[in-house]
């Protein structure tokens, strides 16, 4: 630039900007604007490609300035003939800007127009056409990713990635790899996701891209892998990086939800709910709302279950949209809610659609469904079926490194499942995993007992029985009023004593009063404590 300007060749300087603006606008947006402004105004003021370069530099700007990108792109497109190759590139950049603002339908329309223009363009060569296809696949794939259509996004992003080194800018390639990492997480392939993230980090090395929105997808994926593996130290480190990179971008609300899951696992429920609220507020401005909105609501329901607010959780779950492959799988939380409240058959019914999907079920949530199934069959008195479901879940956890299924089952049930698993012949790596889980659960239950807490949540019927005991009624009277047999009442009492960690009626009443247990009037679910164990590594 300096050499050409010193030689009195402003048009030559403009040509340089035209050749490099896609990469510079992502890696040094402010620097690109300063560079352009060193060129005499008359050399570039009416150049539509330079206008597009300004627009691209504002696409990743924070706050309202990001909206400036569209004004520049629209001005450039008004000045370019439809069959001009530059018009196609600008249209693709405009689609990216629309996606950044959450205007997903408009972004798809812009991509359709770009495809039509590319067909009508007298292209400058095969390389240009391949570049356009790579850029279009990336943008279309990212829009599909926001819509939650992972099966549609996967081949698009794989295609773009395959052409990335030669035909995408460095920033675009980093974003593409991050998108592929998110898809891998959805498929339950945590190692593959980590591989894509490492590729993205390698490409971004030596640049400022890891602080830009182009790296947000990769960083969010890295956080999600750490959370799945209950690696809090790594997750907290990445949390800081995401806050800087995703700020003001289309991935900011999704980043808040991923971070909220970390906070929820560490029992910072207030912090998690605030992040979910902010994400929901952001998604309400989108057209249509991104799939992250439903993911946030699902997480909110999970937190309500852990807080013992079953009625509120049920309301949230009942309003969630269904998803064909169960990537969200609200049924697993309905099953958890039913299981925690002693409704074993209701829990099984909640997983009926999961059973119907079979192996077509989304892999990421399948291991949780399998472990819930194991607990249900154990409660039904079907040890063989319980063992099959449990071992399948264990193999998935061992292969992927995920540990999130362990928080779906109440600690006492989980301990019994692991005790049974340890008595079966297992591969050495599975046996080692079972022992680690057993040790962690035992430590959790011991801590709960030492702290005077509950070892497991009471069902709604057990809570009613406990309240009747508090009123001084005899066991026979309670059985008569609840229309149950004496044997059923004995079962209820054994469960109450076991879960409260006490040995008598008087101790149970005193501990219940100390814990503030009560019955929610008119509730079909009653009150229960959190089923979630502490983080299990």
Residue pairs with C-beta under 8 A, 6 or more apart in sequence:
1 13
1 16
1 17
1 35
1 38
1 39
4 10
4 12
4 13
4 16
5 13
5 38
5 39
10 39
10 40
10 42
10 43
10 44
11 43
13 38
13 39
13 43
14 39
14 43
14 44
14 47
14 50
17 24
17 32
17 35
17 36
17 39
17 44
17 50
17 53
18 47
18 49
18 50
18 53
21 32
21 49
21 50
21 52
21 53
21 56
22 56
22 89
22 93
22 169
22 172
23 169
23 170
23 171
24 31
24 32
24 35
24 53
24 57
25 32
25 53
25 56
25 57
25 59
25 60
26 56
26 60
26 169
26 170
26 171
26 172
26 209
26 212
26 214
27 170
27 171
27 207
27 208
27 209
27 212
28 208
29 56
29 57
29 58
29 59
29 60
29 61
30 57
32 53
32 57
33 54
33 57
36 44
36 50
36 53
36 54
44 50
46 79
48 75
48 76
48 77
48 79
48 80
48 86
48 90
49 76
49 86
49 90
51 72
51 73
51 75
51 76
51 79
52 72
52 73
52 76
52 86
52 89
52 90
52 93
54 72
55 68
55 69
55 70
55 71
55 72
55 73
55 76
55 90
55 93
55 94
55 97
56 69
56 93
58 65
58 66
58 68
58 69
58 72
59 66
59 69
59 93
59 96
59 97
59 100
60 66
60 100
60 212
60 213
60 214
60 249
61 68
61 69
61 248
62 247
62 248
63 248
66 97
66 100
66 101
66 248
66 249
67 101
69 97
69 100
70 94
70 97
70 98
70 101
73 90
73 93
73 94
73 97
74 94
76 90
77 87
77 90
77 91
77 94
80 86
80 87
80 90
81 87
82 117
82 120
83 117
83 120
83 121
83 122
84 121
85 121
85 122
85 123
85 124
85 128
87 117
87 121
88 114
88 117
88 118
88 121
88 132
89 132
89 135
91 110
91 113
91 114
91 117
92 110
92 111
92 114
92 132
92 135
92 136
92 139
94 110
95 107
95 108
95 110
95 111
95 114
95 139
95 143
96 107
96 139
96 142
98 104
98 106
98 107
98 110
99 107
99 139
99 142
99 143
99 146
99 250
100 213
100 249
100 250
101 250
102 250
102 282
102 283
102 285
102 286
102 287
102 290
103 286
103 287
104 143
104 146
104 147
104 286
104 287
104 288
104 290
105 287
105 288
106 287
107 139
107 143
108 140
108 143
111 136
111 139
111 140
111 143
114 132
114 136
115 136
118 129
118 132
118 136
123 129
127 167
130 163
130 167
131 163
131 167
131 168
133 159
133 163
134 159
134 160
134 163
134 164
134 167
134 168
135 160
135 167
135 168
135 172
137 156
137 157
137 159
137 160
137 163
138 156
138 157
138 160
138 168
138 172
138 175
138 176
138 179
140 156
141 153
141 154
141 156
141 157
141 160
141 176
141 179
142 153
142 157
142 175
142 179
142 217
144 150
144 152
144 153
144 156
145 153
145 157
145 179
145 182
145 183
145 217
146 250
146 290
146 291
146 292
147 288
147 290
147 291
148 290
148 291
148 294
148 323
148 327
148 328
150 183
150 186
150 187
150 325
150 327
151 325
153 179
153 183
154 180
154 183
157 176
157 179
157 180
157 183
158 180
160 168
160 172
160 176
161 173
161 176
161 177
161 180
164 172
164 173
164 176
164 177
165 173
168 176
170 203
170 204
170 207
170 209
171 209
171 212
171 214
172 214
173 200
173 203
174 200
174 203
174 204
174 209
174 214
174 215
174 218
175 214
175 215
175 216
175 217
175 218
177 196
177 197
177 199
177 200
177 203
177 217
177 218
178 196
178 197
178 200
178 214
178 215
178 216
178 217
178 218
178 219
178 220
178 221
179 217
180 196
181 192
181 193
181 194
181 196
181 197
181 200
181 217
181 218
181 221
181 222
182 193
182 217
182 220
182 221
182 224
184 190
184 192
184 193
184 196
184 221
185 193
185 221
185 224
185 225
185 228
185 364
186 327
186 362
186 363
186 364
187 362
187 363
187 364
188 362
188 363
188 364
188 366
188 367
188 396
188 400
188 402
189 363
189 400
190 225
190 228
190 229
190 400
190 401
190 402
191 400
191 401
193 221
193 224
193 225
194 222
194 225
196 218
196 221
197 218
197 219
197 221
197 222
197 225
200 215
200 218
201 210
201 218
203 209
204 210
204 215
209 215
210 219
210 241
210 245
211 241
211 244
211 245
212 245
213 245
213 246
213 248
213 249
213 250
213 251
215 245
216 242
216 245
216 246
216 249
216 251
216 252
216 255
217 251
219 238
219 241
219 242
219 245
219 246
219 255
220 242
220 246
220 251
220 254
220 255
220 258
222 234
222 238
223 235
223 238
223 239
223 242
223 255
223 258
223 259
223 262
224 258
224 261
226 232
226 234
226 235
226 238
226 262
227 235
227 258
227 261
227 262
227 265
227 404
228 400
228 401
228 402
228 403
228 404
229 401
229 402
229 403
230 265
230 403
230 404
230 535
230 536
230 537
231 537
232 262
232 265
232 266
232 535
235 262
236 262
239 259
239 262
242 255
242 258
242 259
243 255
243 259
246 252
246 254
246 255
250 290
252 282
253 278
253 279
253 280
253 282
253 283
253 290
253 292
253 293
253 296
254 279
254 290
254 292
254 295
256 275
256 276
256 278
256 279
256 282
256 296
257 275
257 276
257 279
257 292
257 295
257 296
257 299
259 275
260 271
260 272
260 273
260 275
260 276
260 279
260 296
260 299
261 272
261 299
263 269
263 271
263 272
263 275
264 272
264 299
264 302
264 303
264 306
265 407
265 535
266 535
267 532
269 303
269 306
269 307
272 299
272 303
273 300
273 303
276 296
276 297
276 299
276 300
279 292
279 293
279 296
280 293
280 296
280 297
283 289
283 290
283 292
283 293
283 296
284 293
286 293
291 328
294 320
294 321
294 323
294 328
295 328
297 316
297 319
297 320
298 316
298 317
298 320
298 328
298 330
298 333
300 316
301 313
301 316
301 317
301 320
301 330
301 333
302 313
302 333
304 310
304 312
304 313
304 316
305 313
305 333
305 336
305 337
305 340
305 530
305 531
306 530
306 531
306 532
307 530
308 457
308 527
308 528
308 529
308 530
310 337
310 340
310 341
310 523
310 525
310 526
310 527
310 528
311 520
311 523
311 524
311 525
313 333
313 337
314 334
314 337
314 525
317 330
317 333
317 334
317 337
320 328
320 330
322 330
323 329
325 357
325 360
325 361
325 362
326 353
326 354
326 357
326 361
326 362
326 365
326 369
327 362
327 364
327 365
328 365
329 354
329 361
329 362
329 365
329 368
329 369
331 350
331 351
331 352
331 353
331 354
331 369
332 350
332 351
332 354
332 365
332 368
332 369
332 372
332 408
334 347
334 350
335 347
335 348
335 350
335 351
335 369
335 372
335 376
336 347
336 372
336 408
336 409
336 531
337 525
338 344
338 346
338 347
338 349
338 350
339 347
339 372
339 375
339 376
339 379
339 409
339 410
339 413
339 531
340 410
340 457
340 459
340 528
340 531
341 457
341 459
341 460
341 525
341 526
341 528
342 459
342 460
342 461
342 462
343 459
344 376
344 379
344 380
347 372
347 376
348 376
348 380
351 369
351 372
351 373
351 376
354 361
354 366
354 369
361 369
363 396
364 402
366 396
367 392
367 393
367 396
367 397
367 400
367 402
367 404
367 405
368 393
368 404
368 405
368 408
370 389
370 390
370 392
370 393
370 396
370 405
371 389
371 390
371 393
371 405
371 406
371 408
371 409
371 417
372 408
372 409
373 385
373 386
373 389
374 386
374 387
374 388
374 389
374 390
374 393
374 409
374 417
375 386
375 409
375 410
375 413
375 414
375 417
376 386
377 383
377 385
377 386
377 389
378 386
378 413
378 416
378 417
378 420
379 413
383 420
386 417
386 420
387 420
387 421
387 424
390 417
390 420
390 421
391 421
391 424
391 426
391 430
393 405
394 421
394 426
394 430
394 433
394 434
395 430
396 402
396 405
397 403
397 405
397 406
397 433
398 429
398 430
398 433
403 535
403 536
403 537
406 414
406 437
406 533
406 536
407 532
407 533
407 536
409 417
409 531
410 456
410 457
410 531
411 441
411 444
411 445
411 448
411 455
411 456
411 531
411 533
412 445
412 455
412 456
412 498
412 499
413 456
414 437
414 441
414 533
415 438
415 441
415 442
415 445
418 434
418 437
418 438
418 441
419 438
421 430
421 434
422 431
422 434
422 435
422 438
426 434
436 536
436 537
437 536
440 533
440 534
440 536
440 537
441 533
441 536
444 533
444 534
444 536
445 455
447 534
448 454
448 455
448 501
449 455
449 501
452 511
452 514
453 515
454 499
454 500
454 501
454 515
454 529
455 498
455 499
455 500
455 501
456 498
456 499
456 531
457 499
457 528
457 529
457 530
457 531
458 466
458 495
458 496
458 499
458 517
458 527
458 528
458 529
459 495
459 526
459 528
460 519
460 523
460 524
460 525
460 526
460 527
460 528
461 482
461 492
461 526
462 492
462 495
462 496
462 499
463 517
463 518
463 519
463 526
463 527
463 528
464 482
464 519
464 526
465 478
465 482
465 489
465 492
465 493
465 496
466 496
466 508
466 509
466 512
466 517
467 518
467 519
468 477
468 478
468 481
468 482
469 478
469 505
469 508
469 509
470 509
470 512
470 513
473 481
475 486
475 489
475 493
476 486
478 489
479 485
479 486
479 488
479 489
482 489
484 492
493 505
496 508
497 503
497 504
497 507
497 508
500 507
500 508
500 511
500 512
501 511
502 508
502 511
515 529
517 527
517 529
518 527
519 526
519 527
520 526
520 527
